Amino acid sequence: MRLLALGVLIAPAVAFADAPLALTAKTAGSNLELTFKNTSTAPVKMTTHVRAGLDHHDWLTVELTGKQKRTLQFRELRTKAIPVEATLAPGGTASRSIDLALWAINGENVGGPLEPGDYTVALTWDTTQEARGPRQKLTGSTRLTIAAPKEAGCKEPAPGTAKLELLAQQVGPAAKFQIGLHNPDTTSHCVYGIIRTYETQNDWLSVSFTTPGAKPTVIGFAGARDKSYSVAYELPPGATIWTTWDLADWHKRVRGAKALPPKTTLWLEATWNASREREVWRGTAKTGFGLKLP
């Protein structure tokens, strides 16, 4: 028992005695920018992330305090993963950019999309339990502003150059989901967000899925209307236009579609196709997500 106790006492000292990395953090839009610096006089090898669909950062925890109070983790369930390593020369650095708006609705994180507003960011990078590489517990802090989309009569200077992203998640136990057209860029962009008519419609969004025993189904979110107009939004860096859709309601409008199977999880492929626009963002964004039917 004495030897075991001695081992427990010594292990943290070994882990922290050689502490060659320093961490700094800043934000740009909704992105958290991390920089690791080798402060020692010898090269240091570290694992910067894990490649598994989205890049995972198993050692990172972020606490946000502001309009919401959120704790974010940065890993999902995975069957295959590839650790990615970097070797830092003395004084050398490695950087990672992590979109907090994206991760707020992914993995085990709960609470929905980040609400627009100002946040204090407290972060921890903890590798003290790792078998290899520098074993350290690094901390840092910074500020984050999640900008809100602005309804405006805007135009896009170069409509086809921006690479916007599509975010998606289920809302509650019903067959409802949220779609977010997200700007991960460092400059603002002008986009069409909705069609305003007697109900909210969308000429650019569609979802596709396959149910057992049926052909693939494609659902759009535009219907008959007499008066309508496209609503343009300015998307500042990090901003997202969120809209909520009822799959069961829109599925009923598809001629000849079979009833949705109850208590089934569908895999939906969502596409936002604005490739024909001329005065606003012209591009396409896609994502996939699971939807549990009641």
HUVENZI-V569646 format. One record per residue. RES is the residue in three letters. PHI is phi in radians with two decimals (NA if undefined). OMEGA is omega in radians with two decimals (999 if undefined). D_FIRST is the distance of its C-alpha to the first C-alpha in Angstrom with 2 decimals. Layout:
[[RES | PHI | OMEGA | D_FIRST] [RES | PHI | OMEGA | D_FIRST]]
This chain:
[[MET | NA | 3.14 | 0.00] [ARG | -1.12 | 3.12 | 3.79] [LEU | -1.12 | 3.12 | 5.43] [LEU | -1.11 | 3.13 | 5.06] [ALA | -1.09 | 3.13 | 6.07] [LEU | -1.09 | 3.12 | 8.49] [GLY | -1.08 | 3.14 | 9.83] [VAL | -1.12 | -3.12 | 10.66] [LEU | -1.27 | -3.07 | 12.37] [ILE | -1.33 | -3.01 | 14.24] [ALA | -0.95 | 3.11 | 15.55] [PRO | -1.08 | 3.14 | 18.12] [ALA | -1.10 | 3.10 | 19.38] [VAL | -1.13 | -3.08 | 20.10] [ALA | -1.14 | -3.03 | 21.73] [PHE | -1.73 | -3.11 | 23.97] [ALA | -1.11 | 3.10 | 24.73] [ASP | -1.72 | -3.05 | 27.24] [ALA | -2.08 | -2.96 | 29.24] [PRO | -1.52 | -3.04 | 32.61] [LEU | -1.90 | 2.99 | 34.17] [ALA | -2.08 | -3.06 | 36.24] [LEU | -2.14 | 2.98 | 37.61] [THR | -2.19 | -3.07 | 41.00] [ALA | -2.44 | 3.01 | 42.61] [LYS | -2.64 | 3.11 | 46.13] [THR | -2.19 | 3.04 | 48.14] [ALA | -2.48 | -2.99 | 51.41] [GLY | 1.10 | 3.08 | 52.91] [SER | -1.68 | -3.10 | 50.10] [ASN | -1.57 | 3.00 | 48.14] [LEU | -1.66 | -3.08 | 44.96] [GLU | -1.82 | -3.14 | 45.11] [LEU | -1.86 | 3.06 | 41.83] [THR | -2.26 | 3.09 | 41.85] [PHE | -1.81 | 3.14 | 38.88] [LYS | -2.12 | 3.05 | 39.49] [ASN | -1.42 | -3.10 | 37.78] [THR | -1.67 | -3.12 | 37.54] [SER | -1.66 | -3.13 | 36.14] [THR | -1.80 | 3.13 | 38.22] [ALA | -2.25 | 3.08 | 37.00] [PRO | -1.06 | 3.14 | 37.57] [VAL | -2.25 | 3.07 | 35.01] [LYS | -1.79 | 3.12 | 34.73] [MET | -2.38 | 3.01 | 33.90] [THR | -1.57 | -3.07 | 34.37] [THR | -1.52 | -3.14 | 37.11] [HIS | -2.93 | 3.10 | 37.53] [VAL | -2.12 | -3.13 | 37.41] [ARG | -1.49 | -3.11 | 40.77] [ALA | -2.77 | -3.00 | 41.10] [GLY | 1.30 | 2.89 | 44.50] [LEU | -1.18 | 3.01 | 44.01] [ASP | -1.20 | 3.13 | 41.87] [HIS | -1.68 | 3.06 | 38.41] [HIS | -2.27 | -2.98 | 36.21] [ASP | -1.12 | -2.98 | 32.80] [TRP | -1.72 | -3.02 | 31.24] [LEU | -1.78 | 2.97 | 34.04] [THR | -2.24 | 3.14 | 34.39] [VAL | -2.16 | 3.06 | 37.64] [GLU | -1.94 | 3.14 | 38.49] [LEU | -1.89 | 3.10 | 42.23] [THR | -2.23 | -3.13 | 43.78] [GLY | 3.11 | 3.10 | 47.52] [LYS | -1.06 | 2.97 | 49.92] [GLN | -2.06 | 2.95 | 46.97] [LYS | -2.05 | -3.02 | 43.27] [ARG | -2.32 | 2.97 | 41.45] [THR | -2.06 | -3.05 | 38.07] [LEU | -1.96 | 2.97 | 38.53] [GLN | -1.95 | -2.95 | 36.28] [PHE | -2.35 | 3.02 | 37.62] [ARG | -2.62 | 3.10 | 36.76] [GLU | -2.13 | 2.96 | 38.31] [LEU | -1.06 | -3.10 | 37.56] [ARG | -2.60 | 3.08 | 38.06] [THR | -1.82 | 3.10 | 38.26] [LYS | -2.32 | -3.14 | 38.84] [ALA | -2.65 | -3.14 | 37.69] [ILE | -2.14 | 3.06 | 38.21] [PRO | -1.13 | 3.14 | 36.08] [VAL | -1.97 | -3.07 | 38.47] [GLU | -1.95 | 3.04 | 37.42] [ALA | -2.35 | 3.06 | 39.22] [THR | -1.82 | -3.10 | 38.96] [LEU | -1.75 | 3.04 | 39.76] [ALA | -1.20 | 3.07 | 41.39] [PRO | -0.92 | -3.09 | 40.74] [GLY | 1.41 | -3.11 | 42.34] [GLY | -1.37 | -3.08 | 42.87] [THR | -2.30 | 2.98 | 42.45] [ALA | -2.35 | -3.07 | 41.91] [SER | -2.17 | 3.06 | 43.33] [ARG | -2.36 | 3.08 | 42.94] [SER | -2.03 | -3.02 | 45.41] [ILE | -2.23 | -3.08 | 44.24] [ASP | -1.47 | -3.10 | 46.77] [LEU | -1.23 | 3.09 | 45.40] [ALA | -1.14 | 3.10 | 48.42] [LEU | -1.17 | -3.07 | 47.64] [TRP | -1.29 | 3.14 | 43.94] [ALA | -1.08 | -3.13 | 44.64] [ILE | -2.02 | -3.12 | 45.96] [ASN | -2.11 | 3.14 | 43.70] [GLY | 1.13 | 3.14 | 40.26] [GLU | -1.61 | -3.12 | 38.50] [ASN | -1.28 | -3.13 | 40.34] [VAL | -2.17 | 3.13 | 42.49] [GLY | 2.10 | 3.08 | 45.25] [GLY | 1.39 | -3.12 | 48.06] [PRO | -1.07 | 3.05 | 49.82] [LEU | -1.18 | 3.12 | 49.24] [GLU | -1.31 | 3.08 | 52.03] [PRO | -1.01 | 3.14 | 54.21] [GLY | 2.62 | -3.12 | 53.37] [ASP | -1.77 | -3.10 | 51.29] [TYR | -2.34 | 2.88 | 47.50] [THR | -1.60 | -3.09 | 44.78] [VAL | -1.95 | 3.00 | 42.20] [ALA | -2.00 | -3.05 | 38.55] [LEU | -2.23 | 3.11 | 36.55] [THR | -2.33 | 3.02 | 33.02] [TRP | -2.03 | -2.95 | 32.13] [ASP | -2.07 | 3.09 | 28.37] [THR | -2.00 | -3.05 | 26.95] [THR | -1.18 | -3.13 | 23.45] [GLN | -1.74 | -3.10 | 22.04] [GLU | -1.35 | -3.10 | 24.36] [ALA | -1.42 | -3.09 | 23.44] [ARG | -2.50 | -3.11 | 26.38] [GLY | 1.45 | 3.12 | 28.85] [PRO | -1.07 | 3.13 | 28.49] [ARG | -1.76 | -3.06 | 25.59] [GLN | -2.49 | 2.97 | 27.12] [LYS | -2.05 | -3.10 | 28.01] [LEU | -1.73 | 3.11 | 31.73] [THR | -2.24 | 3.11 | 33.92] [GLY | -2.87 | 3.12 | 37.67] [SER | -2.63 | 3.10 | 40.61] [THR | -2.85 | 3.12 | 44.25] [ARG | -2.07 | -3.14 | 47.15] [LEU | -2.33 | 3.01 | 48.50] [THR | -2.11 | 3.02 | 51.96] [ILE | -1.65 | -3.08 | 52.74] [ALA | -1.38 | 3.10 | 56.51] [ALA | -1.73 | 3.01 | 58.76] [PRO | -1.15 | -3.09 | 61.47] [LYS | -2.09 | 3.06 | 64.95] [GLU | -1.17 | -3.02 | 67.92] [ALA | -2.74 | 3.06 | 70.58] [GLY | -1.46 | -3.02 | 73.63] [CYS | -1.68 | 3.03 | 71.85] [LYS | -2.36 | -3.13 | 72.43] [GLU | -1.64 | -3.12 | 70.17] [PRO | -1.03 | 3.13 | 71.41] [ALA | -2.29 | -2.92 | 70.11] [PRO | -1.03 | -3.01 | 69.54] [GLY | -1.79 | -3.01 | 68.00] [THR | -1.77 | -3.05 | 65.39] [ALA | -1.35 | 3.06 | 62.49] [LYS | -1.97 | 3.11 | 59.54] [LEU | -1.42 | -3.09 | 58.65] [GLU | -2.10 | 3.10 | 55.89] [LEU | -1.94 | 3.09 | 55.84] [LEU | -1.97 | -3.11 | 53.01] [ALA | -2.72 | 3.03 | 52.79] [GLN | -2.83 | 3.07 | 50.83] [GLN | -1.27 | 3.10 | 51.53] [VAL | -2.09 | 3.08 | 52.54] [GLY | 1.21 | -3.08 | 51.55] [PRO | -1.42 | -3.14 | 51.85] [ALA | -1.36 | -3.11 | 55.49] [ALA | -1.46 | 3.14 | 56.75] [LYS | -1.96 | 3.13 | 56.94] [PHE | -2.53 | 3.06 | 55.53] [GLN | -1.87 | 3.03 | 55.69] [ILE | -2.05 | 3.11 | 56.90] [GLY | -2.15 | 2.99 | 56.44] [LEU | -1.56 | -2.87 | 58.50] [HIS | -2.02 | 3.11 | 56.24] [ASN | -1.83 | 3.11 | 57.10] [PRO | -1.51 | -3.03 | 54.21] [ASP | -1.36 | 3.12 | 56.68] [THR | -1.71 | 3.09 | 57.13] [THR | -2.21 | 3.13 | 60.75] [SER | -1.32 | 3.08 | 62.47] [HIS | -2.40 | 3.14 | 64.21] [CYS | -1.84 | -3.09 | 66.92] [VAL | -2.41 | 2.88 | 66.52] [TYR | -1.49 | -3.08 | 68.15] [GLY | -1.88 | -3.12 | 65.74] [ILE | -2.56 | 2.90 | 67.73] [ILE | -1.79 | 3.14 | 71.21] [ARG | -1.64 | 3.10 | 72.51] [THR | -2.61 | -3.12 | 74.81] [TYR | -1.15 | 3.00 | 74.96] [GLU | -2.48 | 3.08 | 71.31] [THR | -1.27 | 3.07 | 68.71] [GLN | -2.24 | -3.08 | 69.22] [ASN | -2.64 | -3.11 | 68.02] [ASP | -1.51 | -3.00 | 70.07] [TRP | -1.97 | -3.04 | 67.26] [LEU | -1.70 | 2.97 | 64.36] [SER | -2.55 | 3.03 | 63.93] [VAL | -2.26 | 3.10 | 61.15] [SER | -2.24 | 3.13 | 61.13] [PHE | -2.81 | 3.10 | 59.23] [THR | -2.22 | 3.05 | 59.69] [THR | -1.81 | -3.11 | 59.50] [PRO | -0.97 | 3.09 | 59.31] [GLY | 1.35 | -3.12 | 62.75] [ALA | -2.28 | 3.07 | 64.37] [LYS | -1.30 | 3.09 | 65.38] [PRO | -0.97 | -3.13 | 63.62] [THR | -1.95 | 3.07 | 64.63] [VAL | -2.06 | -3.13 | 65.31] [ILE | -2.07 | 2.99 | 65.72] [GLY | -1.78 | -3.06 | 67.33] [PHE | -2.21 | 3.06 | 67.52] [ALA | -2.22 | -3.12 | 71.20] [GLY | -2.31 | 3.12 | 73.90] [ALA | -1.10 | 3.13 | 77.52] [ARG | -2.81 | 3.11 | 78.50] [ASP | -1.68 | -3.14 | 81.71] [LYS | -2.13 | -3.12 | 80.61] [SER | -2.85 | 3.01 | 77.48] [TYR | -2.73 | 3.11 | 76.20] [SER | -1.36 | -3.12 | 73.21] [VAL | -1.77 | 3.14 | 71.00] [ALA | -1.60 | 3.12 | 69.80] [TYR | -2.23 | 2.92 | 66.64] [GLU | -1.53 | 3.11 | 65.45] [LEU | -1.84 | 3.04 | 61.79] [PRO | -1.15 | 3.10 | 60.17] [PRO | -0.94 | 3.12 | 57.12] [GLY | 1.49 | -3.10 | 54.23] [ALA | -1.42 | -3.13 | 56.53] [THR | -2.46 | 2.97 | 56.75] [ILE | -1.60 | -3.14 | 59.54] [TRP | -1.84 | 3.01 | 58.04] [THR | -2.33 | -3.10 | 60.19] [THR | -1.95 | -3.06 | 59.37] [TRP | -2.30 | 3.11 | 60.96] [ASP | -1.78 | -3.09 | 61.29] [LEU | -1.07 | -3.12 | 61.11] [ALA | -1.07 | -3.14 | 62.59] [ASP | -1.10 | -3.10 | 65.57] [TRP | -1.28 | 3.10 | 66.39] [HIS | -1.16 | 3.13 | 65.81] [LYS | -1.09 | -3.09 | 68.56] [ARG | -1.46 | -3.14 | 71.00] [VAL | -1.44 | -3.10 | 70.61] [ARG | -1.12 | 3.07 | 73.58] [GLY | 1.41 | -3.13 | 72.69] [ALA | -1.28 | 3.07 | 68.93] [LYS | -1.30 | 3.14 | 67.09] [ALA | -1.09 | 3.10 | 65.06] [LEU | -1.18 | -3.13 | 61.47] [PRO | -1.23 | -3.13 | 59.14] [PRO | -1.24 | 3.06 | 57.12] [LYS | 0.88 | 3.13 | 53.32] [THR | -2.24 | 3.03 | 53.10] [THR | -1.76 | 3.10 | 51.39] [LEU | -1.69 | 2.98 | 53.89] [TRP | -1.74 | -3.09 | 53.16] [LEU | -1.75 | 2.98 | 55.68] [GLU | -1.79 | -3.11 | 56.91] [ALA | -1.80 | 3.14 | 58.41] [THR | -2.28 | 3.01 | 60.98] [TRP | -1.97 | -3.03 | 62.68] [ASN | -1.96 | 3.09 | 65.79] [ALA | -1.98 | -3.02 | 67.81] [SER | -1.22 | -3.11 | 69.15] [ARG | -1.76 | -3.13 | 72.78] [GLU | -1.28 | -3.08 | 72.60] [ARG | -2.12 | -3.04 | 74.57] [GLU | -1.74 | 3.11 | 74.17] [VAL | -2.10 | -3.14 | 70.48] [TRP | -0.89 | 3.11 | 67.35] [ARG | -2.07 | -3.10 | 68.29] [GLY | -3.06 | -3.14 | 65.37] [THR | -2.34 | 3.08 | 63.13] [ALA | -2.34 | -3.10 | 59.55] [LYS | -2.39 | 3.01 | 57.52] [THR | -2.78 | 3.07 | 54.27] [GLY | -2.26 | -3.13 | 52.80] [PHE | -2.79 | 3.12 | 50.89] [GLY | -1.60 | 3.12 | 50.17] [LEU | -2.30 | 3.13 | 52.14] [LYS | -1.49 | 3.13 | 51.24] [LEU | -1.50 | -3.13 | 54.44] [PRO | -1.25 | 999 | 54.56]]
